[in-house]
Amino acid sequence: QRGPNNFLARLWWFPIFRYFEKNVGGVVPRQYDWPLPWPRRFLAKHPNRDS
């Protein structure tokens, strides 16, 4: 909805997120996993990351 107090409607990415979240039937988690393996260079600097 457009309006002077709807700041999210002015952002270019808001319609994209609204589309993807339209048919979500449950709670969306606040923590996400990285879908790809971490680069070895990054793992050397941060050894507590899972591969």
N, C-alpha and C positions, 0 to 999 in steps of 0.2 A: 504494500500500500504506500502510495506517495503522500507526503505531507511535510510540513515544515519541521516537525519534531522527529521524523523517522530518519535518523542519520545513516542507518544501514542501507536504506534504499539508494543512497547516493554513491555507494561504493560499487566498483565495477564487478567485484567477485561475489557480492551478496546474492544475485540471482542464480549463480552457478551452485553455490552451497544450498540455497533453498531448493533447487531442483533435485540435487542428490539426496537431500534429507527429507524429501516429501513423503516417501513411502517407508520410512524407518518405523518398524513396529515395536522397538524397545528403546532402552537407554543406550546412547552412544558413549563408549568409554572415553575417558579423558587421557588415557595413556595408550600410545600406539607403538607397535614394533616396527623396526626398520625392515622393509620387505626384501632388501638385498644384503648379501654378506658385506661386512665392513672391510674396507681396504686394509691390507697388511700394514701400510704406513701409518694409518690411523690407530690400528690395534697396538702398535709398538709404543705410541704416545699415551694410550688409554688402555692399560691392560685389563681393567675390570669390565670391559665390554664383551658381550657374548658374540661369537662368530656366526 
